[in-house]
């Protein structure tokens, strides 16, 4: 369970595509405000990436990343609550930390978690000083508000990747998330599944009633799915009437049921519309996003050749939606 929780936390961080990115004014303004308000020499926006703590924005800090086990913010993230260290030399938790008894000789610290809207603690907004310091509840509350601004900026970045009509990710935005799932599989062996579906009759509706009616049809189908998907899953518009859902951290035994549930939900909400659906679990030979999308598309073509009550998996096997059998 701890491994799964850490994997979900890491995936939540990676979906923002912020690691190792260049400095940005929106984040630097936050660290500058913290420095002025708390009158401290060092401030950082830190993200926990595997065994390292990477700093998106920093003031008074030389390194852009430090080992996880040397970072005070690691404690903040693990405990998932604000952390105050008045004097690290007198604190049993931190007195043996290398950054306390050797350069840079930190003495005091205040940090609050960076929590995503779906509850994952991906980092910390923190400040350090070289002398003992005391902080009050108001300091913590103000820092928490600044941490909310950090998450808000990350969310705004995500919004720019979305298809305006449906709210799904654009193809390029979706490809970024798919590639992250591939990287996670290569590093940690965590499997994910890609579901692709086509909305039939869209062209007929658009031709007969006009493009606005066709667009309204797509919105009525996709927007509810976007709202109901858990945040670690993604839906993308690949082009036209073709969409894909990335089921992260979902292995083969759950993929078929998830696909069946998706298709049933779509057709229950839209009784006059049929959907061709296929799914494809990640495999070691899928090194890039397009490899995975290509295999899923081949499965979708196979699904279109069968009855409308079927889906196809990566082996080409068709499953009946009502019974779930091959």
N, C-alpha and C positions, 0 to 999 in steps of 0.2 A: 504493500500500500504506500509506503514511504517513497519507493522508487517511482510508482505511478504518479504520486503527487508532485514529485520533483520534475518528472517529465512533462506534466501538464503545465507547471509553472514556467519551465524553460520554453515550452511551445508558446505560451502566452506572451513571453518576452519577445521571442523571435518573430511573432506575427507583426510587430510594430516596425520591423526592419530598421532598427535604430543603432544596432551594435556597430562599432568601428566607423560610424558616420562622422562627417565633418562638423565643426562647431556651428551652432545656429543661434541667432540673436534671441529668439523666443525663450530658449533655455538659459542662455547667458544672462538675460535680464532677471530671471528668477534667482540665480545664484548671487548676482549683484545686490538684489533687494535683501536677501538673507544676510549677506555680509554687513550691510549698512544697519539693518534692524537689530542684529545681535551683537554687532561690534566685535566680530571675530576675524582672525587672519585667514582662515581656510574654510571653504565651502565647496561641496560637491553634489552633483546629481549622479548617483552610482547605480549601475545595473549589475545584478548578479548573473554572470554567464558561466555556467559550469564551475570550474575551479578558480575563476578570476573575478575580480570586481572591476568593471570598466566604467570610467567616468565620462559621461556625455558632456558635462560642463563642469569646470573647476576654477577656483580662485585660490591662490596660495598653495597649490599642490603641484609638485614637480612631475610625478608619474601620471600617465593616462590610465594605467591599470595596476592593480596590486593583487597578490595571492589572496584567495578567499579567506584562508585561515588567519591572515594578518589584519583583516579589516574589521573595525568596530561595527561597521554596517552589516556584516554577516550575522551578528547577534540580533540586530534590529529586525532583519528579514526572517530569521529562524523563529524568533519569538513573536513576530507579527504584531508588534506594539512599539510605541515610542521608547527610546532608550536614552537615559541621561547618565553620563559618567562625570562626576564632579572632580575626582582626582584618580586617574588610572593607576598611579603608584600605590594607592591605598585600597584599590579595588581588587579583591581576590580573583575576579573573573579576567582581569586584563593586565595585572601587574607584570606578568611574564611575557607579554606580547612584545615582539621585537621592535615595534614602532613606539613603545613606551620607554624601554631601557636603553635604546639606541636611536640614532637619527631616524626620524625627525623629532623624537622625544615628546610625543603628544601627552598631554595631561588631562584634558577635558574634552567631552564630546556630547553632542545632542543630535539625535537622528529620528526620523519618522519613516514608516514604510511607504512605498509607492505601490498602491493597491489598484489593480485594474477593476473595471466595472463588474466583472464576473468573479472577483474575489481573489485573484492571484497576486501574490506579493513579489513583484519583479525587481525591486531595488529599494533605495533609500535616498532621501534628501537629508543631508547631514552637514554639520559644522564642527570644527575642531579648534582647540586653542592650545598654546604651549604652557599655559598656566592653569591652575585649578579654577573652576568656574561653577557657579550655581545658576540653575535655570528654574523658572517658575512655570505654573500651568499655562499662563498666557503665552509664554514663549512656545510651548508645545502646540497649543491650539493654532497659533499663527503659522508655525512651520507646517502643520497639517494642511492648512489652507493653501500654502504654497505648493505642497505635494500634490494637491488636487489640480492645481494649474499645470503641473508637469504632465499628469495623466491626460488632462484636457488637450494639451498640445499634441500628445501622441495620438489621441483619438481624431483630432482634426486632420492629421496626416493620413489616417486610414480613410476618412471620408473622401479624400481626393482620388482614391482608387476606385470609386464606385460608379456603376452605370446609372445615369440620371433617370432613365425611364423606370427601371425595375428595383433599383437599390442593391442589386447584386454587384459583386466585384467585376471590373472590366477584365477582359482576357489577360492583359498584362499584369493587373493586380492579382488575379487568381493564380497566374503562373508563379508569381513570387511565393505565395503560400504553399503551392505544390512543391516547389523546389526546397522549401524549408522542411517539408515532411520527408522528402527524399534524403536530405542531409541528416535529419534526425534518425532515419532508419539506418543510414550508413554508420553513424557514430554509436548509436545505442541499440540498434536492432528493433526499434519500436515501429510496428506496422500501422499503416493507414490505408484507407480504401477510397477509390475514386468512383463516383456514380455519375453517369452522363444520361441525360434524357432530352428528347425532342418533343416540342409541343405540336401535335398534328392539328390540322385545320386552321392554323393561324393565317396562312396565305389565302385560304378560301374566304375566311372572315374579312380580311383586309380588302380582297378584291371585290367582294360582294357589298360590304358595308362601309369600306373606306379605311384608311390607315388609322384614324383615331380609334375606331372600334377594335382593330387588331392590337393596337398598343394597350388599350384598356383591358383586353383579354390577358395580355402578358402580365400587366401589373396585378390583376386580380389573382393570378396564379403564383407569381414569384414573391411579391411583397409579403404575404403571410408566411411563406417559408423562411424568408430572411429574418422575420421577427421571431420565429419559433426555434430556429437553429441555436444550439448552444454555441457560445462564443469561440470555442476552440475548433468549431467546424466552419466551413466556408462554402458559399454558393457563388458561382461566377457565370457570367454570360460569355460563352465562347464565340458567339456570333449568331445573328438572326434569331432563330427559335431554339437554338441548342444551348443548354445550360449544364453545369456540372456542380456536384457537391463533393467537397473533400471531407471525409470522415476521419479526423485525426485520432491517432491512438486506438484504432479500431481494426482488430485482426479478422481473419476469415470467418471465424465462427459467429461473429456478430454482423458481418457485412451483409449477408444475404437477407437477414431479418430486417436490418435497417433499410435496405433497398426496397423490400416488399412494403414496409411501412410507408416509405416515401411515395411509392407509386399509388398505394391505396389512398393516402391522404390527398394526393393530387386529384385523383379521379372522384373521390367523394366530394371534394370541394367544387369540382367542375365536371358534372355528370355527362355533359355532351362532348367533352374533349377526351381524346385518347393520348396516351403517352408511351413512347418507346423508351425503355430503360435498360441500361446495362451497368454492371459494376466490374471493377478491376482492382485487385489487391496489389500493393507494391511488391516488387520482387528485386533481387540483387542486380539484375541486368538493366534496370531502369535507372540510368545514371543522370538523366536530365528530364525536365518536365515534359518535353515533347514526346519522349519515348512512352511515358505513361499515358498521355492523352491519345497517342496513336493507337495503343493497344485497347484503350477504352472505346475509342471510335470504331475499331474493328468489331468489338463485342456488340456495339450498338447497331452496326449494319447487320450483324447476325440476328439481333433481336427483331429488326424490321422485317426480316424474311420469314419470321415465325408468326404465330397468332398474336393478336393484340393483348392477350392475357398472359404474356410471358416476359421474362427477363433473361439475360444471358450473363454468365460469369466469365472469368478469364479463360476458362477451358472451352468455352463455346456451348456449354450445357444450358439448356433452357429449363426454366422452372415455372410451374404453374402458380399464378399469384394467389389463387384461392386456397390451394392445398399446401403450397410451399414445397412440393415434391418435384423430382426430376422426371 
